[in-house]
Amino acid sequence: MARIAESELILNKRGAIYHLDLRPEEIANTVILVGDPDRVKEVSYHFDSIEFKNQFREFITHTGFIGKKRISVLSTGIGTDNIDIAVNELDALANIDF
């Protein structure tokens, strides 16, 4: 994993990436993106179990399991700006050493 300067990666008080309010261990390797925050609950309803739920603004995340497969569903809210934030912060969660 790459290392990035603290000034280039905004983390909140709990050490989570700012907009998504997520830490790397709270997100699965497989992520389903939905726009409407209400869809997160509809998708995660089909999980066998949910181990983590979080919400910060329109970014709602549920992480759980379908069988042995760990999966996350994340809402992006409306607009390409929000999608850009969500995808860039997911990239940071997966590829930057916090």
Secondary structure, 3 states (H helix, E strand, C coil): CECCCHHHCCECCCCCECCCCECHHHCCCEEEEECCCHHHHHHHCCCCEEEEEEEECCEEEEEEEECCEEEEEEECCCCHHHHHHHHHHHHHHHHECC
